[in-house]
Amino acid sequence: MRNSILPLGLWVALTAAMATLTWAAGTTDRDHSIDVEDYFTIGVISQCALSADGARVAYVEQRWEPPKDKRNQDIWVADCGSGRRQRLTFEPAADRSPLWGPDGRYVYFLSNRVRPGDDEPPWDGSAQVWRVPSEGGEPLSVTRVPDGVNAFRLSEDGRTLYYLVSEKHVEDEWKELREKYPDLEYGHGVTQISQIWKLDLESWRAEKVVDPKRTIREFAVTRDGSRIAMITTPDDTPLSHEGWSRVDVYEAASGQTATATPDGWRREHPSPFGWMQDLAWAADGQALAFTTSFDGYATRLYVVEWKDESPALQRLAWTGEPDVSEGSLAWRGQTRDLCFLGEWKARRRAYAISTDGPSGPGTPAPLTPGDIVVDSFSVNGGGTRVAGVLSTLTDPPDVYYADLAGSAPSPLTRVTRVNPQVDTWKLPQIQIVSWTGSGGTDCEGILELPPDYRPGDGPLPTVVEVHGGPTAATMYRLRFWIYGRTLMPAKGYALFSPNYRGSTGYGGQFTRELIGRENDIEVDDILKGVDALVERGIADPARLGVMGWSNGGYLTNCLITHTDRFKAASSGAGIADMLLQWASEDTPGHVINYMQGLAWEVPDAYRNASPVFGFGRIKTPTLVHVGGADERCPPVHSRALHRALYRYLNVPVELVVYPGEGHGLTTYKNRKAKMEWDLAWFDRYLLGKTQTTQPVENR
């Protein structure tokens, strides 16, 4: 549908129809106007895990608990039948990765616990495996490993715990000097390599199982413990994960390890720089699934099948819905039905695909249909139930489940309601908009309007919120976060989030068309979307702003060099120069993919994609945010933008650096500062307000 927008009346009717589904909110009057502080009341759910019988689900709940500056996370259990919830942990220790014991008596988890005056594990702040009774009680430390545990798995019978540890390794060449001056930072040669150990939970004795002399990124164990799959890399840098990773499989019977991804297998990839994750063994231990993801290209789904004891690698591919979304994989019971997260047109659902049909893999079928966004899911051991953490147009993420015993999944049933306060909020009006993008291609995005906006009210001050990635998408759901969604509409703005060329969920071609066209085709897509909203009387052309973080910050920088129609901008963790980005970021394959080569091979591509060469054209008052320790989008780019505007161009600008923060802001203080700075900036330059709300002339 080109140059069209879902009519507001139809959207309201559809929203009303959705209220009849099992996740409908209560009948509480919506009389609360959303403000910044409301963001910090939201409990965030993640990492759900179903018990073996599917009757209960464990999950992680994160909350801001002042006066602590960082969000705490605890393990909870909910009963799928009654909805009864039980909080199991209470320490500020980043409790995570819940895993059920086979009989349902215990939930195992990772935790970094500290006891004042105790510098020995498990109380020294290192990550250790703990377990807690599923009905509540005192947690018990299962491991007490010096320097901590990276990940763990449990055998099907619950008698053995497998865990991953790391130790420092110094290469032989220059080893003497490196060890003589250990406090210096070295470009390479000093790394963390991994080992897998197993702990007998009856004798409480541990033994080393696998020592590949490589970094193990992830591992998975078959139900009977006969095989251990590992994603390994030469060292522990993110760079080595993109292109130098492989799948290794340890055979317990022989004690030997072999590589399951054959030599040269990356040659058929769209890029050599893909990272692997999401290992999952089938119930019989004869099939192993994993994903490979790329910057600029669709994620791929693979299965290794052991036939005649020899591994055969197969890619699962289909045409159309959905795009594979990296996240989690699970096999359904004893079958060869593989469950995965799939993304399509701003929705994310759990799907299943048969991998052993008579004519090859089948077509993916949704397990959780509807206008929902699933962040994570779990399938119980028998494959009879799926649980997921998902959000809707009216609720932040909660736990839901569907039964899989019939010919089709049952309707979703809601298990938790962790944010009842949202039932009173005046929510933004969320709808999907479409327009004709660059070259006549159909594009979509998400439009959020103020709660009380009605057709005929006239154009609104509008902020374009640009998602990061760019191999990502803005989802069709309620989302209150620090980059504009929910808050800006609550303050009277329209918020437009375009899924520009390069976004996921619209087919592989739509995603890869951005390759070699950054600072070009996607900029045109976004500007044409803004034109469409102006033409439809929604966006006020005299009061346009733009904001984004990461690739969204990069595109903010690009947009304000292409046009002066934006009267205010907020550039978060943005990029100025692609050569500098390749040289300094921790995942340089991103740049190589989009530039289609290295700087000395395609110098013009690097220059054309770099907004720094257009800084002299910027007229837009720009607020610049960046984490002081950001390795993904290093602060030098943001400092360069500030220097150009402040020292040389006399354009209104402010630089806000968050000390010690990485690519995302993690503290209450910093997230609140980000939101308040953005509101003040757009109020000043789009609405003409000062800090005392007195109107002034725009510069």
Buried (B, 14 or more C-beta within 10 A) or exposed (E): EEBEBBEBEEBEEEBEEBEEBEBEBEEEEBEBEBEBEBBBEBBBBBBBBBBBBBBBBBBBBBBBEEEEEBBBBBBBBBBBEEEEBBEBBEBBBBBBBBBBBBEBEBBBBBBBBBEEEEEEBBBBBBBBBBBBBBEEEEBEBBBBBEBBBBBBBBBBEBBBBBBBBBEEBBEEEEEEEBEEEEEEEBEEBBBBBBBBBBBEBEEEEBEEBBBBEBBBBBBBBBBBBEBBBBBBBBBBBBBBBBBBBBBBBBEBEEEEBEBBBEEEBBEEBBBBBBBBBBBBBBBEBBBBBBBBBBBBBBBBBBBBBBEEEEBEBBEBEEEEBBBBBBBBBBBBBEBBBBBBBBBBBBBBBBBBBBBBEEEEBBEBEBBBBBBBBBBBBBBBBBBBBBBBBBBBBBBBBBBBBBBBEEEEBBBBBBBBBBBEEBBEBBBBBBBBBBBBBBEEBBBBBBBBBBBEBEEEEEBBBBBBBBBBBBBBBBBBBBBBBBBBBBBBBBBBBBBBBBBBBBBBBBBBEBBBBBBBBBBBBBBBBBBBBBBBBBEBEBBBBEBBBBBBBBBBBBBBBBBBBBBEBBBBBBBBBBBBBBBBBBEBBBBBBBBBBBBEBBBEEBEEBBBBBBBBBBBEBBBBBBBBBBBEBBBBBBBBBBBBBBBBBBEEBEBBBBBBBBEEBBBBBBBBEBBBBBBEBBBBBBBBBBBBBEEEEEEEEBE
